[in-house]
Amino acid sequence: MSVLELRDVHRVHGHGETEVHALRGVTLSVASGELVAVMGPSGSGKSTLLNLAGGLDRPSSGEVVVDGTPLSECKLRDLASLRRKRIGYVFQSLNLLASLTAAENISLPMELDGVSVRKARQTAVAALAEVGLDDHADRFPDELSGGQQQRVAIARALIGERRLVLADEPTGALDSQTGETVLRLLRSKIDSGAAGILVTHDARHAAWADRVVFLRDGVVVDTSGPLDQPEALLGGTR
């Protein structure tokens, strides 16, 4: 079953001489249990695709459907609820709230949906343990290194009953060993039934995906199976 569908999606920014076609007729379906890597040069539309898939932007034309819900039919409140409950997003800019601790950043979406503070914090600390940061739960973002902040953002994206995980260069600030741990966590989340899109420039990371989509100038120019087996590229097993 498809968790994410983009149907002939176009996204145009600006008007007239400043008009930029970020996406041009992209059609893409991602099923439950499937991780799709998106690759392409800078400016090819990768981040635009993620923003549309996550309901952070609206297409100029076409339709985006998440878990059977056409996003164009969602009111702002319903869209916000869908993002909190069903969509996990690892932003390239991380988007951690400076006034909240690591655990609070992770637990906030659950608390907004009515989960008790105690249970939400326990779940958040467990998520931090999975990325090796359970002893940093009470630290604020400015007390963490860039790599540690990125792991907090990843823990936040993977927590709970996420049906769709969107990751924009999630291992960019991590060393190779920690990056592999993160990719294993992402792969585990997908294997448990979520769908995922991984934007990456690194073929070693794309190797963890079931399918690779190549974008250029806002157009899908090629689609392939896995680039290789991650065991061979990273020296381990899933």
Buried (B, 14 or more C-beta within 10 A) or exposed (E): EBBBBBBEBBBBEEEEEEEEBBBBBBEBBBBBBBBBBBBBEEBBBBBBBBBBBBBBBEBBEBBBBBBEBEBEEBEEEEBBBBBBBBBBBBBBEBEBEEEBBBBBBBBBBBBEEEBEEEEBBEBBBEBBEBBBBBEBBEBBBEEBEEBBBBBBBBBBBBBBEBBBBBBBBBBBBBEEEBBBBBBBBBBEBBEEEBBBBBBBEBEBBBBBBBBBBBBBBBBBEEEEEBBEEBEEBBEEEE
